[in-house]
Amino acid sequence: MEAVSGKILSYDMDISELVTKNNGDEVKTHGMIYSIKPMGDFAFIILRKSDGLVQCVYEKGISDFDLNDIGVEYSIELEGTIKKDDRSPNGFEIHAKNINVLTKPAADIAINISKRKLSLSIEKDIELRPLDLRNNQKRAIFKIQEGIVKGFRNYLSSIGFTEIHTPKIVANGAEGGANIFKLDYFGKKAYLAQSPQFYKQTLVGVYEKVFEVAPVFRAEKHNTPRHLNEYIGLDFEMGFIKSFKDIMEVETGVIKSMLSTLKNNYAKEIKMLNVDIPDFEEIPCVKFKDAKEMIAAEYNRKIKDPYDLEPEEEQLISKLFSEKYKSEFVFVTHYPVKKRPFYAMDDPEDSKYTLSFDLLFRGLEIATGGQRIHDYDEQVKKMFSKNLNPDDFESYLMIHKNGMPPHGGIGMGLERICARLINEPNVRYTSMFPRDMTRLVP
């Protein structure tokens, strides 16, 4: 009888193993052919592996295969000998002896994926995304994203948060309004979750501190460089807070963890994409009303919308704080009640405003958070003030009826953070398979 033990079988070597080998050592590895550069009697064969690119050398009369028998995007196994060379990627190259072709493309490759910059239009880029993601620069973007999520998850886990997984098919919208996707759920009305808000609040009563990394769906009819109809939300919620500033402290720790994770573990991708990682000790805070007045005075700009920040205002606030306070991050606090959801707690010192905030980074809002209402009567009253029927939120209000501690949290957009870090103007470039108003494939 055969059995499986869970032991990981290693058939050949990754870069982390190859780099430890000595000059002249015989090795075996695998990969997909990224490019072939003929140079007369020899050629450079660049292999794309899970952990990067490896330079191999074909030598006529020494390599036991014909260069014409291989091509770009062939998946192969390769045997050869190590030659140390500081000019090569990773400090070595493999002089190829034998190659075993595992698979080959069934059609011509539509683009030269080995170019440093593909220079495609955004629509063509997305159309060819299954192929263009094989480009080394594109791969680096989503390794940076991986590092952001690691920093988020590791930090929160280290300070006692519990990771949760909440439903994405829901009976009610957490944010209200029209920007919600409707579903037919076996004859019942249902929706795609705008956020995990209700569930993460519920689970504060269970675990006290929770977080989630999961998709969020918004049926916003916006075709802008900052909007997606499906994005990855980085959410956390925490109980027994003394002030909404406790939430901002944790978020600041999260940001520091993200950036240090990138610095410590993603140097190759940082260099490849020329990423400028901010260095900071603290993040300045400014009240919404004050921020509006500051940029109106500084840039001779009339205040048009007293209830929300326009995209241009976010850019100007960031510009002002970068120039005057040397900070690329800024918390804008105390947003008006009119523009915040029904669960946002009002400021006891001025009921026109809420104990909420946005985090701006390089001209773009990347996170929204604040303190939530935890008292049942206060929550019902707020629902009525927003013209909502509490009967429609019976399961949500169950947590308030049964007792909740003071609590709050944030929702952060992964694609936006990544776009700002790599200085990419459109968030569709930082979504692996973006969903916008016109696109359902690939």
C-alpha positions in Angstrom: 0.0 0.0 0.0 1.3 3.5 -0.9 1.2 6.3 1.6 1.9 10.0 1.7 3.8 11.5 4.6 3.8 15.2 3.8 7.5 15.3 3.1 8.3 18.0 0.5 10.2 16.4 -2.4 13.0 18.5 -3.9 13.7 17.4 -7.4 16.2 20.2 -8.2 17.5 23.5 -6.9 16.1 27.0 -6.4 18.2 30.1 -6.4 18.7 30.1 -2.7 20.4 26.7 -3.0 22.2 27.4 -6.3 23.9 30.5 -4.8 25.6 28.4 -2.1 27.3 26.0 -4.6 31.0 26.2 -5.5 32.7 26.9 -8.8 32.5 23.7 -10.9 29.7 22.0 -8.9 27.2 20.0 -11.0 23.6 21.2 -10.5 20.1 20.5 -11.7 17.3 23.1 -11.9 14.1 23.9 -13.7 12.2 27.0 -15.0 10.6 28.6 -17.9 12.8 30.2 -20.6 12.5 34.0 -20.2 14.8 35.0 -23.0 17.5 33.6 -25.3 20.3 35.8 -26.5 22.5 34.2 -29.2 26.1 35.4 -29.3 27.7 33.3 -32.1 29.1 30.1 -30.7 27.4 30.6 -27.4 24.1 32.0 -26.0 22.7 33.3 -22.8 19.5 31.4 -21.7 17.7 33.2 -19.0 15.5 31.0 -16.8 12.5 32.4 -14.9 12.1 30.6 -11.6 9.8 31.1 -8.6 12.4 33.1 -6.8 13.9 35.1 -9.7 16.0 34.8 -12.9 19.0 32.6 -13.5 21.5 33.1 -16.2 22.6 29.9 -18.1 25.1 29.6 -20.9 24.8 27.5 -24.0 28.2 26.6 -25.6 28.3 25.1 -29.1 30.1 21.7 -29.0 29.9 21.5 -25.2 26.2 21.7 -24.5 24.5 18.4 -25.5 21.5 20.0 -27.2 20.6 22.2 -30.2 19.7 25.8 -29.4 17.1 25.6 -32.2 15.2 23.0 -30.1 14.2 25.5 -27.4 12.4 28.8 -27.3 10.9 31.5 -25.1 8.3 30.2 -22.5 9.4 26.6 -22.9 9.3 24.9 -19.5 12.5 22.9 -19.0 14.8 20.9 -16.7 18.5 21.8 -17.0 21.7 20.2 -15.9 25.0 22.0 -15.9 27.9 23.3 -13.8 28.2 26.4 -11.6 30.5 29.2 -12.6 30.9 32.1 -10.2 30.6 35.5 -11.9 29.8 38.8 -10.2 28.5 40.2 -13.4 25.7 37.6 -13.5 22.4 37.9 -11.6 22.8 36.3 -8.2 26.6 36.2 -8.7 26.7 32.9 -10.7 25.7 31.4 -14.0 25.1 27.8 -15.0 27.0 26.4 -18.0 24.3 24.1 -19.5 25.1 20.5 -20.4 21.6 18.9 -20.9 18.1 20.2 -21.3 14.8 18.3 -21.0 11.9 20.1 -22.5 8.7 19.5 -20.5 6.3 21.7 -22.4 6.3 24.2 -25.2 3.9 27.0 -26.2 1.1 26.2 -28.6 1.2 29.6 -30.2 3.6 32.5 -30.8 4.2 34.7 -27.7 2.2 37.9 -28.2 4.7 40.3 -26.5 8.4 40.3 -25.6 7.9 39.7 -21.9 11.6 40.0 -21.1 11.7 43.7 -21.9 12.4 45.7 -18.8 9.3 47.9 -19.4 6.5 46.6 -21.6 5.1 50.1 -22.4 1.6 48.7 -23.2 -1.6 50.8 -22.9 -3.5 50.0 -19.7 -6.3 48.2 -21.6 -3.8 46.0 -23.5 -1.8 45.4 -20.3 -5.0 44.0 -18.6 -6.1 42.1 -21.7 -2.7 40.3 -21.8 -2.4 40.0 -18.0 -2.0 36.2 -17.8 1.1 36.7 -20.0 2.3 40.1 -19.0 2.5 39.0 -15.3 5.4 36.8 -16.4 7.5 40.0 -17.0 10.0 40.4 -14.2 8.9 44.0 -13.4 5.3 43.0 -13.2 6.1 40.0 -10.9 8.0 42.4 -8.6 4.8 44.6 -8.1 2.9 41.7 -6.6 5.9 40.5 -4.5 5.8 44.0 -3.0 2.0 43.4 -2.4 2.9 40.1 -0.7 5.3 42.0 1.7 2.6 44.6 2.5 0.2 41.8 3.6 2.9 40.0 5.5 3.7 43.2 7.5 0.0 43.7 8.2 -0.7 40.2 9.3 2.5 39.6 11.3 2.2 42.8 13.3 -1.5 42.3 14.3 -0.9 38.7 15.1 2.1 39.7 17.3 -0.1 42.0 19.4 -2.9 39.6 20.0 -5.3 40.0 17.1 -7.2 37.0 15.8 -7.5 36.5 12.0 -11.1 36.0 10.9 -12.9 35.1 7.6 -16.3 36.7 7.1 -19.0 36.1 4.5 -18.9 37.9 1.2 -22.6 37.2 0.4 -24.7 39.3 2.8 -28.3 40.3 3.5 -27.5 44.0 4.1 -25.0 46.6 2.9 -22.6 47.8 5.6 -22.2 51.2 4.0 -25.8 51.7 2.6 -26.3 53.7 -0.6 -26.5 52.5 -4.2 -22.9 51.3 -4.6 -23.8 47.6 -3.8 -23.9 44.6 -6.1 -27.3 42.8 -5.9 -27.6 39.0 -6.2 -30.4 36.5 -6.5 -29.7 34.1 -3.6 -32.1 31.2 -4.2 -35.0 33.6 -4.7 -33.9 36.0 -1.9 -32.3 39.4 -2.2 -28.6 39.3 -1.3 -25.6 41.5 -1.9 -21.8 41.3 -2.3 -20.2 42.6 0.9 -19.1 46.3 0.7 -16.9 45.6 3.7 -16.7 43.1 6.6 -17.9 45.8 9.0 -20.8 44.2 10.7 -19.0 40.9 11.2 -15.7 42.3 12.4 -17.7 44.4 15.0 -19.6 41.2 16.0 -16.3 39.4 16.5 -14.9 42.1 18.8 -17.5 40.7 21.2 -15.9 37.3 20.8 -12.1 37.8 20.4 -11.7 41.5 21.3 -9.2 42.2 18.6 -9.7 40.9 15.0 -8.4 41.4 11.5 -9.1 40.1 8.0 -7.5 40.2 4.5 -10.3 39.7 1.9 -12.0 41.0 -1.2 -14.4 44.0 -0.9 -17.0 44.8 -3.6 -18.2 48.3 -4.5 -20.7 48.9 -7.3 -19.4 52.5 -7.8 -19.8 53.8 -11.3 -16.4 55.4 -11.3 -13.8 55.0 -14.1 -10.9 56.7 -12.4 -7.3 55.8 -11.6 -8.2 55.4 -7.9 -11.3 53.1 -8.1 -11.8 49.4 -8.5 -15.1 47.5 -8.2 -13.3 44.7 -6.4 -10.3 45.3 -4.2 -8.4 43.6 -1.4 -9.4 45.1 2.0 -7.0 45.0 5.0 -9.4 45.4 8.0 -9.0 45.3 11.7 -11.3 46.0 14.6 -10.4 46.3 18.3 -12.3 46.6 21.6 -11.9 48.3 25.0 -10.5 51.5 23.4 -10.2 54.7 25.4 -10.2 56.9 22.3 -10.4 56.6 18.5 -6.7 57.6 18.7 -5.9 54.1 20.0 -7.0 52.9 16.6 -4.7 55.4 14.9 -1.8 54.2 17.0 -2.3 50.6 15.9 -2.6 51.6 12.3 0.7 53.5 12.6 2.3 50.4 14.0 0.8 48.4 11.0 2.3 50.9 8.5 5.7 50.7 10.2 5.6 46.9 10.1 4.6 46.9 6.4 7.5 49.1 5.5 10.1 47.3 7.6 9.0 44.0 6.1 9.6 45.3 2.7 13.0 46.8 3.6 14.2 43.6 5.3 12.8 41.0 2.9 12.2 42.5 -0.5 15.4 44.4 -1.3 15.5 42.9 -4.8 12.0 44.1 -5.8 12.5 47.5 -4.1 15.6 48.0 -6.3 14.0 46.7 -9.4 11.0 49.0 -9.1 13.0 51.9 -7.6 10.7 52.0 -4.6 11.2 54.9 -2.2 10.3 53.5 1.3 9.3 56.3 3.7 11.1 56.5 7.0 9.1 58.0 9.9 8.7 57.9 13.6 5.2 59.4 13.9 2.3 60.5 11.7 0.8 64.0 12.1 -2.9 64.5 12.6 -5.1 67.4 11.4 -8.9 67.9 11.8 -10.9 67.8 8.6 -12.2 71.4 9.0 -8.7 72.7 9.8 -7.1 70.8 6.8 -9.7 72.4 4.5 -8.9 75.8 5.7 -5.1 75.3 5.7 -5.0 74.4 2.0 -7.6 77.0 1.1 -5.2 79.6 2.6 -2.0 78.1 1.4 -3.0 77.5 -2.2 -5.6 80.2 -2.6 -8.3 77.6 -3.2 -12.0 78.0 -2.6 -13.7 75.4 -0.4 -16.3 73.8 -2.6 -17.5 70.7 -0.6 -17.7 71.3 3.1 -18.6 67.7 3.9 -15.8 65.6 2.1 -12.4 65.9 0.6 -12.0 66.2 -3.1 -9.2 64.2 -4.7 -7.3 67.5 -5.4 -7.6 68.4 -1.7 -6.1 65.1 -0.7 -3.2 65.8 -3.0 -2.8 69.3 -1.6 -3.0 68.2 2.0 -0.3 65.6 1.4 1.8 68.2 -0.5 1.5 70.7 2.4 2.4 68.2 5.1 5.3 66.8 3.1 6.8 70.2 2.5 6.1 71.8 6.0 6.2 68.8 8.3 8.4 66.3 6.3 5.7 63.6 6.5 4.4 61.6 3.6 1.6 60.3 5.8 -1.1 62.4 7.4 -4.2 61.5 9.4 -7.3 63.7 8.7 -9.7 63.4 11.6 -13.2 64.4 12.7 -15.1 64.0 9.4 -18.6 65.4 9.2 -21.5 63.2 10.2 -23.2 63.7 6.8 -20.4 61.8 5.0 -19.8 59.0 7.5 -21.8 55.7 7.9 -24.5 55.2 10.6 -22.2 53.2 12.9 -19.7 56.1 13.2 -19.6 57.6 16.7 -20.4 61.3 16.9 -17.9 63.7 18.5 -19.3 64.5 22.0 -17.7 67.9 21.8 -19.3 68.8 18.4 -22.1 66.6 17.1 -21.7 67.8 13.5 -18.5 65.7 13.4 -17.5 62.1 14.0 -14.6 60.4 15.8 -13.3 59.1 12.5 -10.3 59.6 10.2 -8.7 58.9 6.9 -5.0 58.2 6.4 -3.6 60.0 3.4 -0.3 58.8 1.7 1.3 60.7 -1.1 -1.9 62.4 -2.1 -4.3 59.5 -1.8 -6.6 58.2 0.9 -5.5 54.7 1.6 -7.5 53.9 4.8 -10.6 54.9 6.6 -11.4 54.3 10.3 -12.8 55.5 13.5 -14.7 54.7 16.7 -18.1 52.8 16.4 -21.3 53.3 18.3 -21.5 50.6 20.9 -24.6 51.6 22.8 -27.9 50.1 21.5 -30.2 53.2 22.0 -27.6 55.5 20.5 -27.1 53.2 17.4 -30.9 53.0 16.8 -31.2 56.8 17.1 -28.4 57.3 14.6 -30.1 54.9 12.2 -33.3 56.9 12.3 -31.3 60.1 11.7 -29.9 58.5 8.6 -33.4 57.4 7.4 -32.6 53.8 8.0 -35.1 51.2 9.5 -33.5 49.4 12.4 -35.7 46.3 11.6 -33.5 45.8 8.5 -30.5 45.4 10.7 -31.8 43.0 13.3 -28.8 40.6 13.3 -26.4 43.5 13.5 -28.2 45.2 16.4 -28.1 41.9 18.3 -24.5 42.7 19.3 -25.6 46.1 20.8 -28.5 44.5 22.6 -26.2 41.9 24.2 -23.5 44.3 25.2 -20.4 45.7 23.4 -17.3 47.4 24.7 -16.1 50.7 23.2 -14.5 49.7 19.9 -13.4 50.8 16.5 -11.2 49.9 13.5 -10.1 50.6 10.0 -10.4 49.4 6.4 -7.4 49.8 4.1 -7.1 49.3 0.4 -4.2 47.0 -0.6 -4.0 48.2 -4.2 -3.9 51.9 -3.2 -1.1 51.4 -0.7 0.9 49.5 -3.3 0.2 52.0 -6.1 1.5 54.9 -3.9 4.6 52.9 -2.8 5.7 52.1 -6.3 4.6 55.5 -7.7 2.0 54.0 -10.0 -0.8 56.4 -10.9 -3.5 53.9 -11.7 -4.6 51.2 -9.1 -5.5 48.8 -12.0 -1.8 48.2 -12.4 -1.6 47.0 -8.8 -4.5 44.6 -9.1 -3.6 41.2 -10.5 -6.8 40.8 -12.4 -8.7 44.1 -12.0 -12.4 44.5 -12.0 -13.7 47.8 -13.2 -16.9 49.0 -14.8 -16.2 47.4 -18.1 -14.1 44.3 -17.4 -14.9 40.8 -16.2 -12.0 39.0 -17.9 -9.3 37.8 -17.7 
